[in-house]
């Protein structure tokens, strides 16, 4: 029988058979009923004390490994030279110090995290607790409940019972901050009075930086500019760049009658004067000399110094004159230093130290 042969009153209404546009068909029962929590399943550590102790030892091992890694970090920082290079496949040649610091500090932090995660997953309570939302301001009974829950959590974590875990965790957490303290050393060693001293000393010959031969007064002609370094320095020295940045010397010869500064004349030898090559502005090497005016120019920021008048600043941002080195001639006829610079070389520091 077709639907056309069924009486209309016996057919289900369109509203009952087809949902209205935008409506949702739901069953009669509540679709948002609380499904509840699944039944709690006990872990092997909850029912087997041997398994719990194995987990305890594993966590303690991770914390102990973190402590050893922190000690290794400090030892590497102290003992490995900063310029030491090692080959690490497939990275290639890298700084041995950076590699050791990164490896030990990463291991120390990883072991603390891994130990905490393993402790939480195997020994701390994993029972899910549902709690109703409440007002922001907690009443007294809620506060009491929170404290009770805290005590229960502390007891369930076995923090007081598992003394091995607790003590090793305290040790790991206490040592890790030492890594940051040790890194403060890289802010730079205290300069003390190192910036006041260079390789120049009484009796050291002036050596030409190009020929590496000792200089005689006759080697310096009027109008010429010569660069010198202290006797005994070598470009192969590990600290050569550090030392030459303070000891680089600029030598010119001026007619004695053209020297205006009295001390400059006393510290020179037959018109040969020696000044620091390092600009007192930002430490650039000075290399431009004008023989008619006896002016030297720093190529970085155009600070100009008058070598005939104590190397005072006559133009530019430099705030101090170039330090002069007192020189003389030894028994062999070579130019030599009669001491070190009497003031700091290069840019002013802490208002001249």
C-alpha positions as CSV (number, residue, x, y, z in Angstrom):
1,X,0.0,0.0,0.0
2,X,1.4,3.4,-0.9
3,X,1.3,6.4,1.2
4,X,-1.3,7.9,-1.0
5,X,-3.7,5.1,0.0
6,X,-3.2,5.7,3.8
7,X,-5.7,8.1,5.3
8,X,-4.1,11.5,6.0
9,X,-5.0,11.4,9.7
10,X,-3.0,8.2,10.2
11,X,0.2,9.6,8.6
12,X,2.9,11.1,10.9
13,X,2.9,14.9,10.7
14,X,5.7,16.7,8.8
15,X,6.8,18.3,12.1
16,X,7.3,14.9,13.7
17,X,9.2,13.4,10.8
18,X,11.4,16.3,9.6
19,X,13.3,18.6,11.9
20,X,12.7,22.3,11.5
21,X,15.5,24.4,9.8
22,X,18.2,25.2,12.4
23,X,16.9,22.8,15.0
24,X,18.8,19.9,16.5
25,X,17.3,16.5,17.1
26,X,18.4,15.1,20.5
27,X,17.3,12.0,22.3
28,X,14.9,12.3,25.2
29,X,17.7,11.6,27.8
30,X,20.1,14.4,28.9
31,X,22.9,14.6,26.2
32,X,25.1,16.6,28.6
33,X,25.1,14.2,31.5
34,X,28.3,14.0,33.5
35,X,30.0,10.8,32.3
36,X,32.0,10.7,35.5
37,X,35.6,9.6,35.9
38,X,36.9,6.3,34.6
39,X,37.8,3.8,37.3
40,X,41.2,4.4,38.8
41,X,43.9,1.9,37.7
42,X,46.7,1.2,40.1
43,X,50.3,1.4,38.9
44,X,52.8,-1.3,39.6
45,X,54.5,1.1,42.0
46,X,51.3,1.5,44.0
47,X,51.1,-2.2,44.8
48,X,54.7,-3.4,44.6
49,X,57.2,-1.7,47.0
50,X,60.1,-3.2,45.1
51,X,59.0,-1.4,41.9
52,X,58.5,1.8,43.9
53,X,62.1,1.5,45.2
54,X,63.4,1.0,41.6
55,X,61.6,4.2,40.6
56,X,63.1,6.0,43.6
57,X,66.6,4.9,42.7
58,X,66.0,6.0,39.1
59,X,64.9,9.5,40.2
60,X,67.8,9.7,42.6
61,X,70.2,8.7,39.9
62,X,68.9,11.5,37.6
63,X,69.3,14.1,40.3
64,X,72.8,12.8,41.2
65,X,73.8,12.9,37.5
66,X,72.5,16.5,37.4
67,X,74.8,17.4,40.3
68,X,77.8,15.7,38.6
69,X,77.0,17.6,35.4
70,X,76.9,20.9,37.3
71,X,80.3,20.2,38.8
72,X,81.6,19.3,35.3
73,X,80.3,22.6,34.0
74,X,82.3,24.5,36.7
75,X,85.4,22.4,36.1
76,X,85.2,23.0,32.3
77,X,84.8,26.7,32.7
78,X,87.8,26.9,34.9
79,X,90.2,24.5,33.1
80,X,89.4,24.6,29.4
81,X,91.2,27.5,27.5
82,X,88.8,29.9,25.7
83,X,90.7,29.5,22.4
84,X,90.9,25.7,22.4
85,X,89.2,24.2,19.3
86,X,88.0,20.6,19.0
87,X,86.5,18.6,16.1
88,X,83.0,17.3,16.7
89,X,81.4,15.2,14.0
90,X,79.3,16.2,12.0
91,X,79.5,19.8,13.2
92,X,83.2,20.3,12.5
93,X,85.7,22.4,14.5
94,X,84.1,24.3,17.3
95,X,85.1,25.9,20.6
96,X,85.9,23.2,23.1
97,X,84.8,25.5,26.0
98,X,81.5,26.3,24.5
99,X,80.8,22.7,23.7
100,X,81.7,21.5,27.2
101,X,79.6,24.2,28.8
102,X,76.6,23.6,26.7
103,X,76.8,19.8,27.1
104,X,77.2,19.8,30.9
105,X,74.6,22.6,31.6
106,X,72.1,21.0,29.3
107,X,72.6,17.6,30.9
108,X,72.2,19.1,34.4
109,X,68.9,20.8,33.5
110,X,67.6,17.8,31.6
111,X,68.2,15.4,34.5
112,X,66.4,17.6,37.0
113,X,63.4,17.8,34.6
114,X,63.5,14.1,33.8
115,X,63.8,13.2,37.4
116,X,60.9,15.3,38.4
117,X,58.7,13.9,35.6
118,X,59.6,10.3,36.5
119,X,58.9,11.0,40.2
120,X,55.5,12.4,39.4
121,X,54.5,9.6,37.0
122,X,55.6,6.7,39.1
123,X,55.5,7.6,42.8
124,X,53.2,10.6,43.3
125,X,49.5,10.0,43.5
126,X,47.7,9.9,40.1
127,X,44.2,9.8,41.4
128,X,42.0,12.3,39.6
129,X,40.1,14.5,41.9
130,X,37.1,16.6,40.7
131,X,36.3,19.7,42.6
132,X,33.4,22.2,42.2
133,X,34.1,25.7,41.2
134,X,33.7,28.2,43.9
135,X,33.8,32.0,44.5
136,X,37.1,33.7,44.3
137,X,36.9,34.6,48.0
138,X,37.4,31.3,49.8
139,X,35.4,30.7,53.0
140,X,37.1,29.4,56.0
141,X,36.0,25.8,55.4
142,X,37.5,25.9,51.9
143,X,40.8,27.2,53.2
144,X,40.8,24.4,55.7
145,X,40.1,21.9,52.9
146,X,42.9,23.3,50.8
147,X,45.4,22.9,53.6
148,X,44.1,19.4,54.2
149,X,44.5,18.6,50.5
150,X,48.0,20.0,50.6
151,X,48.9,17.9,53.5
152,X,47.3,14.9,51.8
153,X,49.2,15.6,48.6
154,X,52.5,16.0,50.5
155,X,51.8,12.6,52.1
156,X,50.8,10.9,48.9
157,X,53.9,12.3,47.1
158,X,56.0,10.4,49.7
159,X,58.2,13.4,50.0
160,X,58.9,12.7,53.6
161,X,59.2,9.0,53.2
162,X,61.5,8.9,50.2
163,X,64.4,10.6,51.8
164,X,66.9,9.5,49.1
165,X,64.8,11.4,46.4
166,X,64.3,14.4,48.6
167,X,68.0,14.8,49.5
168,X,69.3,14.3,46.0
169,X,66.7,16.7,44.6
170,X,67.8,19.3,47.1
171,X,71.4,18.7,46.1
172,X,70.6,19.1,42.4
173,X,68.5,22.2,42.9
174,X,71.2,23.7,45.1
175,X,74.1,23.2,42.7
176,X,72.4,24.2,39.4
177,X,72.3,27.9,40.3
178,X,76.1,27.8,40.7
179,X,76.3,27.6,36.9
180,X,74.8,31.0,36.6
181,X,77.1,32.4,39.3
182,X,80.1,31.0,37.6
183,X,79.0,32.6,34.3
184,X,79.2,36.0,35.9
185,X,82.9,35.6,35.5
186,X,82.5,36.1,31.8
187,X,81.4,39.7,32.5
188,X,85.1,40.1,32.5
189,X,87.8,39.9,35.1
190,X,88.3,43.0,37.2
191,X,90.8,45.2,35.3
192,X,92.6,46.1,38.5
193,X,95.6,48.1,37.2
194,X,96.2,46.1,34.0
195,X,95.0,48.9,31.8
196,X,97.7,51.2,33.4
197,X,100.5,49.0,32.3
198,X,101.9,47.9,28.9
199,X,104.8,45.8,27.7
200,X,107.0,48.9,27.7
201,X,109.6,49.0,30.5
202,X,112.9,50.6,31.2
203,X,115.6,49.3,28.8
204,X,113.3,47.8,26.2
205,X,114.4,48.6,22.7
206,X,112.0,50.1,20.1
207,X,111.5,47.5,17.4
208,X,110.3,48.5,13.9
209,X,106.9,46.7,13.4
210,X,107.6,46.2,9.7
211,X,111.2,45.0,9.7
212,X,111.3,43.7,13.3
213,X,114.7,45.3,13.7
214,X,115.8,47.6,16.6
215,X,115.6,51.3,15.7
216,X,118.5,53.8,15.8
217,X,117.8,57.6,15.8
218,X,119.2,57.8,12.3
219,X,116.5,55.4,11.1
220,X,113.8,58.1,11.9
221,X,114.0,60.9,9.4
222,X,112.3,64.3,9.7
223,X,108.8,64.1,8.2
224,X,108.6,60.3,8.4
225,X,106.2,58.2,10.5
226,X,107.4,54.9,12.0
227,X,105.5,52.3,14.0
228,X,107.3,50.4,16.8
229,X,106.6,47.7,19.4
230,X,108.5,46.6,22.5
231,X,111.5,44.3,22.2
232,X,110.6,40.7,22.9
233,X,107.1,40.7,21.5
234,X,106.2,38.3,18.7
235,X,103.1,38.1,16.4
236,X,103.0,34.4,17.4
237,X,102.4,35.1,21.0
238,X,98.9,34.0,22.2
239,X,98.3,37.5,23.7
240,X,100.0,39.5,21.0
241,X,96.8,41.3,19.9
242,X,95.9,42.2,23.5
243,X,99.3,43.5,24.3
244,X,99.9,45.4,21.0
245,X,96.6,47.2,21.4
246,X,98.2,48.9,24.4
247,X,101.9,49.0,23.4
248,X,101.7,50.1,19.7
249,X,104.0,53.1,19.3
250,X,104.1,56.0,16.8
251,X,107.5,57.6,16.2
252,X,108.2,60.8,14.4
253,X,111.1,63.2,14.2
254,X,110.6,66.9,14.7
255,X,113.2,69.7,14.7
256,X,113.8,70.4,18.4
257,X,113.1,74.1,17.9
258,X,109.6,73.2,16.6
259,X,108.7,71.3,19.8
260,X,106.5,73.6,21.9
261,X,105.9,71.4,24.9
262,X,108.7,71.4,27.5
263,X,108.1,67.9,28.8
264,X,107.8,66.5,25.3
265,X,111.2,67.9,24.5
266,X,112.7,66.4,27.6
267,X,111.2,63.0,26.9
268,X,112.4,63.0,23.3
269,X,115.9,62.2,21.9
270,X,117.3,64.7,19.4
271,X,113.7,65.5,18.2
272,X,112.6,61.8,18.0
273,X,109.4,61.6,19.9
274,X,107.3,58.5,20.7
275,X,103.6,58.6,21.3
276,X,100.9,55.9,21.7
277,X,99.4,54.9,18.4
278,X,96.0,54.3,20.0
279,X,93.5,57.1,19.7
280,X,92.0,58.2,23.0
281,X,88.5,58.4,21.6
282,X,87.5,54.8,20.9
283,X,90.9,53.1,20.4
284,X,91.4,53.2,16.7
285,X,95.0,53.0,15.4
286,X,96.3,56.4,14.2
287,X,98.0,56.2,10.8
288,X,97.8,59.6,9.1
289,X,100.6,62.2,9.6
290,X,101.0,65.7,8.2
291,X,104.6,66.6,8.4
292,X,104.2,70.3,7.8
293,X,101.9,70.9,10.7
294,X,103.0,67.9,12.8
295,X,99.4,66.8,13.1
296,X,98.2,63.2,13.2
297,X,94.7,62.2,12.3
298,X,92.6,59.3,13.5
299,X,90.8,57.8,10.4
300,X,87.8,56.7,12.4
301,X,86.3,59.9,13.7
302,X,88.9,62.5,12.6
303,X,90.3,63.3,16.0
304,X,93.4,65.4,15.3
305,X,96.5,65.7,17.6
306,X,99.4,68.1,17.5
307,X,102.6,66.1,18.0
308,X,104.7,69.3,18.4
309,X,102.6,70.4,21.4
310,X,102.3,67.4,23.6
311,X,99.9,65.6,21.2
312,X,97.1,67.6,22.5
313,X,93.7,67.4,20.8
314,X,93.0,70.2,18.4
315,X,89.9,68.7,16.7
316,X,87.5,65.9,17.0
317,X,85.8,63.9,19.8
318,X,88.9,62.6,21.5
319,X,89.0,63.9,25.1
320,X,92.7,63.4,26.0
321,X,96.1,63.9,24.5
322,X,98.1,60.9,23.3
323,X,100.3,59.4,26.0
324,X,104.0,60.0,25.4
325,X,106.7,57.4,26.0
326,X,110.0,58.6,27.4
327,X,112.8,57.4,25.3
328,X,116.6,57.5,25.1
329,X,119.6,55.7,23.5
330,X,121.4,52.7,25.0
331,X,125.1,51.9,24.8
332,X,124.6,50.2,21.4
333,X,123.1,53.2,19.9
334,X,119.5,51.9,19.7
335,X,116.4,53.7,20.9
336,X,115.1,52.4,24.1
337,X,112.2,53.1,26.5
338,X,113.1,54.7,29.8
339,X,109.9,53.3,31.4
340,X,106.3,52.6,30.8
341,X,103.6,55.2,29.8
342,X,102.7,57.3,32.8
343,X,99.0,57.4,32.0
344,X,96.5,54.9,30.6
345,X,96.7,54.2,26.9
346,X,93.7,54.5,24.6
347,X,90.2,55.6,25.5
348,X,89.7,57.0,29.0
349,X,88.3,54.5,31.5
350,X,86.6,55.5,34.8
351,X,87.8,59.0,34.2
352,X,91.4,57.9,33.5
353,X,91.3,55.0,36.0
